[in-house]
């Protein structure tokens, strides 16, 4: 086998790896590049390979930086099958339809401002393209090997990152390639822990937080409770940019578990994301993937997805109505990096108020508004308007859906013989730190993957 790296090789978003095996070509992920406007324009660039020459696509999980260009792949000639874990397959339709809707709206807005003679803007793909994409998806259960092409077998293992997230094992010609996808920390609510891998000939491992350790989860939860108490005392609202898949559901889980301790009945809680509301339904359909603690919470506490004061807002009018609530609102809204979505509308209304508390619970990519706020920006530009950022800001690292340096090293260390390793899905600072730790501990010189690099398995 040979692996060609095209995306998420020196950055966190845009996962895209090509594999040659048993005379076939397959792709691991086809993710969207996210971040600054300049970074996102790269989504229009050629893939670096002939999409029509690919025989299959294998998806690690349903976050948009891993699936966001799949419909574009079909538009450019891909005609093979798409293989994904069952819950991932359910989530893909929701995520991609939302992405297509955003692309269509942005093209429409741009065309309204188009000058005479300028070419008409086209969306990256449309909702019709998504429907065509979903016709090619073939769901697969964890731990069930499938020969996706003659001589090429794929098995999905639990990755513990979001519902349906998978470590991908590819076996061909007596060799095994393991792609970690995104790995979650042990003890992540709702999800089972990442499954250890017995053996491999080459490992592609994510390195998002390869240079740091997360806060203790128990301490993190106490911190979240303290933030909510302080926000209540300050008389403001709490704004939480959160991904529609994973983080939003985890927050509701903690709200249910600490319902009494955090006096959550006094708050108005809004899940302001039509997509997140649809994702909740997918979680309800796949409770067989929950860990034991989640099953207990569902039985003994208020259902996290049906809290008595939780409102799932669908329409834009419902979302705008939240702005009439001057205090006592907890608003969970996308996007998770605050680079689009309804959270920006709430920032416009609340970011300049000192009594507002903004809680960041996930990774903030370079170039995003979320990253700027985390780094202390006093002004941010939202929808063409400069907004003073006087709100109190909190970064809750212990809620990350990505495991930290210790977790990455531990997961890799369980693989027999400590095979050759390539680090993907990480900025260089994180990858270099992780490579140094692994080299010192296991004597393995990890490769920092770059676009255009090819490795033999």
ZIRA-V112426 format. One line per field, one symbol per residue. phi: phi as a letter, one per 30 degrees, with the letter a starting at -180 (. if undefined). A space follows every 10 residues. Layout:
# ZIRA-V112426
phi=???
This chain:
# ZIRA-V112426
phi=.bcccbbhbj bccieabcbc ahicbbccia cddbkdeddd dddddedjad edddcabccd acdddcbdcd ddeddcjdbd dccadedddd deeddddddd dddddddddd ddcddejddd dcdeacdddd dddddcdbdb deicdbddbe ibcbbcbeci cbeidbdccc cahicbcccd hcccddidei cddeddcdaa caccbdbecd cacddedddd dddddddddd ddddiccccb dbddcjdddd ededdddced dchdddcccb ccaeddddde ddeddbddcd dddddddddc ceeecbddcc bcdcdddddd ddddddaicc ccbdcdchca ideddddedb ddcdddcccc cadcdeidde dddedjecbb cbhibdcdcc ddbbccddce dcdceddddd dddddeihde bccbhadeed dddddddddd dciccddcdb ejdbbdc
